[in-house]
């Protein structure tokens, strides 16, 4: 595959754009049904902020996506497996699992490395969980996102296959952002990411922090120790541990970068400055340690 053909195929890959009308129809249905149930899961300004962030993300992602295509194409071109891994049915099945595995680690590290969290936090900044929140994507994370998928091109998967599978994953993840779907059959909950699992992921409750990073398959969280079930006795509280209370698009997109910069300047030692960049959110050199794992440990001790 030459680069011109790859670029043309990428332009023709409109899976997400095709899905958008169905997304908005689903949002409308969810909103009407929530009114029927007399449940306030939408708020006007919050919803408009989510839509604005979604549009901003599409704009910001354009150049990184083109650069990623160039990198994918080059790695695929020199891959010793490029003539083995084509677009056979088994290659698509294998890519489904490998792409989902990649997404899990990308998503998990977005929560556990603060400079990455600064780009992802936008998605968690709403104090509501609804299908509109799914479109409130992390703007800054688009700058580093595609690095995580480079290895797939290096082992022989062509760029369009990778982008297509990423789109399929994104489309799947839309529907798990809802409060109106209860737990699904047990076999499905065991294998797949579901609204119940994702409510936990968006919760600011200490017991739920940094759990359930799944894209499509929840099996990765179960395998790597980041799974937490939704408890009926512990209703998820959405938003951040310290909510920003603003609908200003620029502030929503950049507030954590500003916080990192302030902490970076405040620290006198370079080792502490670097920790503010690469350690988990919540760490402080001169205050309480509010990293998720530390807070959960304290909560466990208190419960005992």
C-alpha positions as CSV (number, residue, x, y, z in Angstrom):
1,X,0.0,0.0,0.0
2,X,1.4,3.4,-1.0
3,X,0.9,6.5,1.1
4,X,-1.4,8.2,-1.4
5,X,-3.8,5.2,-1.4
6,X,-3.7,5.0,2.4
7,X,-4.5,8.7,2.7
8,X,-7.4,8.3,0.2
9,X,-8.8,5.3,2.2
10,X,-8.5,7.3,5.4
11,X,-10.5,10.1,3.9
12,X,-13.1,7.6,2.9
13,X,-13.2,6.1,6.4
14,X,-16.4,7.8,7.7
15,X,-17.6,5.3,10.2
16,X,-17.8,7.8,13.1
17,X,-19.4,10.5,10.8
18,X,-22.0,7.9,9.7
19,X,-22.7,7.1,13.3
20,X,-23.2,10.7,14.4
21,X,-26.9,11.0,13.3
22,X,-27.6,7.8,15.3
23,X,-25.7,9.3,18.3
24,X,-27.9,12.4,18.3
25,X,-31.1,10.4,17.8
26,X,-30.1,8.2,20.8
27,X,-29.4,11.4,22.8
28,X,-32.8,12.7,22.0
29,X,-34.5,9.4,23.0
30,X,-32.5,9.3,26.2
31,X,-33.4,12.9,27.1
32,X,-37.2,12.3,26.4
33,X,-37.1,9.1,28.4
34,X,-35.4,10.7,31.3
35,X,-38.1,13.4,31.4
36,X,-40.7,10.6,31.4
37,X,-38.9,9.0,34.4
38,X,-38.5,12.4,36.0
39,X,-34.7,12.0,36.3
40,X,-32.5,15.0,35.7
41,X,-29.6,13.5,33.8
42,X,-29.2,16.5,31.4
43,X,-28.4,20.1,32.1
44,X,-28.5,22.6,29.3
45,X,-25.1,24.4,29.7
46,X,-23.4,21.1,30.5
47,X,-24.7,19.5,27.4
48,X,-23.6,22.5,25.2
49,X,-20.2,22.2,26.7
50,X,-20.0,18.6,25.8
51,X,-21.0,19.3,22.2
52,X,-18.4,22.1,22.1
53,X,-15.7,19.9,23.3
54,X,-16.6,17.2,20.8
55,X,-16.3,19.8,17.9
56,X,-13.0,21.1,19.3
57,X,-11.6,17.6,19.5
58,X,-12.4,17.0,15.8
59,X,-10.5,20.1,14.9
60,X,-7.5,19.5,17.1
61,X,-7.2,15.8,16.1
62,X,-6.8,16.6,12.4
63,X,-3.1,17.2,12.2
64,X,-2.1,14.5,14.8
65,X,-4.2,12.0,12.8
66,X,-2.4,12.8,9.5
67,X,1.0,12.5,11.3
68,X,-0.1,9.2,12.8
69,X,-1.1,8.0,9.3
70,X,2.4,8.8,8.1
71,X,4.0,7.0,11.0
72,X,1.7,4.0,10.6
73,X,2.4,3.8,6.9
74,X,6.2,4.0,7.4
75,X,6.2,1.3,10.1
76,X,4.0,-1.0,8.1
77,X,6.2,-0.5,5.0
78,X,9.3,-1.8,6.9
79,X,7.5,-4.4,8.9
80,X,8.7,-7.9,8.2
81,X,5.1,-9.1,8.7
82,X,3.5,-6.8,6.1
83,X,3.1,-9.7,3.6
84,X,1.8,-12.1,6.3
85,X,-0.8,-9.8,8.0
86,X,-3.3,-8.7,5.4
87,X,-7.0,-8.0,5.6
88,X,-7.9,-11.7,6.1
89,X,-10.8,-12.4,8.5
90,X,-8.4,-13.8,11.1
91,X,-6.3,-10.6,10.9
92,X,-9.4,-8.5,11.7
93,X,-10.3,-10.7,14.7
94,X,-6.7,-10.6,16.0
95,X,-6.6,-6.8,15.5
96,X,-9.9,-6.4,17.4
97,X,-8.2,-7.9,20.5
98,X,-4.9,-6.2,20.1
99,X,-6.5,-2.8,19.5
100,X,-8.7,-3.2,22.5
101,X,-5.7,-4.2,24.6
102,X,-3.9,-1.1,23.4
103,X,-6.9,1.1,24.2
104,X,-7.0,-0.3,27.8
105,X,-3.4,0.7,28.5
106,X,-3.7,4.1,26.7
107,X,-6.8,4.8,28.8
108,X,-5.3,3.5,32.0
109,X,-2.1,5.6,31.7
110,X,-4.3,8.6,30.9
111,X,-5.5,8.3,34.5
112,X,-2.1,7.4,36.1
113,X,0.3,9.9,34.5
114,X,-0.7,13.5,35.2
115,X,0.5,15.1,32.0
116,X,-1.7,12.5,30.1
117,X,-4.5,13.1,32.6
118,X,-4.4,16.8,31.7
119,X,-5.4,15.9,28.2
120,X,-8.1,13.4,29.3
121,X,-9.7,15.1,32.2
122,X,-12.1,17.0,30.0
123,X,-14.0,13.8,29.4
124,X,-14.6,13.4,33.2
125,X,-15.3,17.1,34.0
126,X,-19.1,16.8,33.6
127,X,-21.1,16.1,36.8
128,X,-23.7,14.3,34.7
129,X,-23.4,11.0,32.9
130,X,-25.5,10.8,29.7
131,X,-24.9,10.0,26.0
132,X,-24.0,13.6,25.4
133,X,-21.1,13.2,27.9
134,X,-19.7,10.5,25.5
135,X,-19.0,13.3,23.0
136,X,-17.1,15.4,25.6
137,X,-13.8,14.0,24.4
138,X,-10.3,14.8,25.8
139,X,-8.8,17.5,23.6
140,X,-5.2,17.4,24.8
141,X,-5.0,13.6,24.7
142,X,-5.2,13.8,20.9
143,X,-1.6,15.1,20.9
144,X,-0.2,11.8,22.4
145,X,-2.9,9.3,21.7
146,X,-1.7,7.7,18.4
147,X,1.8,6.9,19.8
148,X,0.2,3.9,21.7
149,X,-1.0,2.4,18.4
150,X,2.3,2.5,16.6
151,X,3.3,-1.0,17.5
152,X,0.3,-2.4,15.6
153,X,1.7,-1.0,12.4
154,X,5.1,-2.4,13.3
155,X,3.8,-5.9,13.5
156,X,2.2,-5.8,10.1
157,X,-1.3,-4.2,10.4
158,X,-1.9,-1.6,7.7
159,X,-2.9,1.9,8.8
160,X,-6.5,1.8,7.6
161,X,-7.2,-1.4,9.5
162,X,-5.9,0.3,12.6
163,X,-8.0,3.4,12.2
164,X,-11.1,1.4,11.3
165,X,-10.8,-0.7,14.5
166,X,-10.2,2.5,16.5
167,X,-13.4,3.9,15.1
168,X,-15.4,0.8,15.9
169,X,-14.2,0.9,19.4
170,X,-15.1,4.6,19.7
171,X,-18.6,3.9,18.4
172,X,-19.1,1.0,20.9
173,X,-18.1,3.2,23.8
174,X,-20.8,5.8,23.0
175,X,-23.6,3.7,24.4
176,X,-22.0,2.9,27.7
177,X,-22.4,6.5,28.9
178,X,-25.8,6.3,30.3
179,X,-27.7,5.9,33.6
180,X,-30.8,4.5,32.0
181,X,-29.5,1.0,31.3
182,X,-29.3,-1.2,34.3
183,X,-27.0,-4.2,34.5
184,X,-27.1,-6.6,31.6
185,X,-27.0,-10.4,31.6
186,X,-24.2,-11.7,33.8
187,X,-22.3,-13.3,30.9
188,X,-22.2,-10.0,29.0
189,X,-21.1,-8.1,32.1
190,X,-18.2,-10.5,32.6
191,X,-16.8,-10.1,29.1
192,X,-17.8,-6.7,27.8
193,X,-17.7,-3.1,28.9
194,X,-21.3,-2.0,29.9
195,X,-23.1,1.1,31.2
196,X,-22.8,-0.3,34.7
197,X,-19.0,-0.7,34.4
198,X,-18.6,2.7,32.8
199,X,-20.7,4.4,35.5
200,X,-18.0,3.3,37.9
201,X,-15.3,4.6,35.7
202,X,-16.9,8.1,35.6
203,X,-17.5,8.2,39.4
204,X,-15.6,10.3,41.8
205,X,-16.3,8.0,44.7
206,X,-13.0,7.0,46.3
207,X,-13.7,3.3,46.0
208,X,-14.3,3.7,42.2
209,X,-11.4,6.0,41.3
210,X,-9.2,4.8,38.4
211,X,-11.2,1.6,37.7
212,X,-12.8,0.1,34.6
213,X,-10.7,1.5,31.8
214,X,-12.1,-0.9,29.2
215,X,-12.9,0.1,25.7
216,X,-15.0,-2.9,24.4
217,X,-13.8,-5.8,26.6
218,X,-13.8,-5.5,30.4
219,X,-11.6,-8.6,30.6
220,X,-8.4,-6.4,30.6
221,X,-9.5,-4.7,33.8
222,X,-10.3,-8.1,35.4
223,X,-6.9,-9.4,34.3
224,X,-4.8,-6.4,35.4
225,X,-6.5,-5.6,38.7
226,X,-8.4,-2.4,37.8
227,X,-11.9,-3.8,37.8
228,X,-14.6,-2.6,40.3
229,X,-18.3,-3.6,40.1
230,X,-21.0,-1.1,40.6
231,X,-22.5,-1.4,44.0
232,X,-26.2,-0.6,44.6
233,X,-25.2,0.7,48.1
234,X,-22.6,3.1,46.6
235,X,-24.2,5.2,43.9
236,X,-21.7,6.7,41.6
237,X,-21.2,10.5,42.0
238,X,-20.0,11.9,38.7
239,X,-17.4,14.5,38.0
240,X,-14.0,15.1,39.4
241,X,-12.8,14.8,43.0
242,X,-12.5,18.6,42.8
243,X,-15.0,19.9,40.3
244,X,-14.1,23.0,38.2
245,X,-17.7,24.5,38.1
246,X,-17.3,26.2,34.8
247,X,-18.7,25.7,31.3
248,X,-16.1,27.9,29.6
249,X,-14.7,25.7,26.8
250,X,-11.1,27.0,27.1
251,X,-11.1,26.5,30.8
252,X,-12.6,23.0,30.6
253,X,-10.0,22.0,28.0
254,X,-6.9,23.5,29.7
255,X,-7.5,23.7,33.5
256,X,-5.4,20.8,34.4
257,X,-2.5,22.0,32.3
258,X,-2.7,25.3,34.3
259,X,-2.7,23.4,37.6
260,X,0.4,21.4,36.5
261,X,2.2,24.5,35.6
262,X,1.4,26.1,38.9
263,X,2.6,23.0,40.8
264,X,5.7,22.8,38.6
265,X,6.7,26.3,39.4
266,X,5.9,25.9,43.1
267,X,8.3,22.9,43.5
268,X,11.9,23.8,44.1
269,X,13.5,20.4,43.4
270,X,13.7,19.1,39.9
271,X,12.7,15.6,41.1
272,X,9.5,17.1,42.4
273,X,8.9,19.0,39.3
274,X,9.1,15.9,37.2
275,X,6.8,14.0,39.6
276,X,4.2,16.6,38.9
277,X,4.4,15.7,35.3
278,X,4.7,11.9,35.4
279,X,3.3,10.7,38.7
280,X,-0.4,10.2,39.2
281,X,-2.8,13.1,39.7
282,X,-3.2,14.0,43.3
283,X,0.5,13.7,44.4
284,X,2.0,16.7,46.2
285,X,5.4,17.5,47.5
286,X,4.1,19.7,50.3
287,X,0.6,18.5,51.0
288,X,-1.5,15.4,51.4
289,X,-1.1,12.6,48.9
290,X,-4.4,12.4,47.1
291,X,-3.5,9.9,44.4
292,X,-6.4,7.4,43.8
293,X,-4.5,4.4,45.1
294,X,-3.5,6.2,48.3
295,X,-7.0,7.4,48.9
296,X,-8.4,3.9,48.4
297,X,-5.9,2.5,50.9
298,X,-6.9,5.1,53.5
299,X,-10.6,4.4,52.9
300,X,-10.0,0.6,53.3
301,X,-8.2,1.2,56.6
302,X,-11.0,3.5,57.8
303,X,-13.6,0.9,56.9
304,X,-11.8,-1.7,59.0
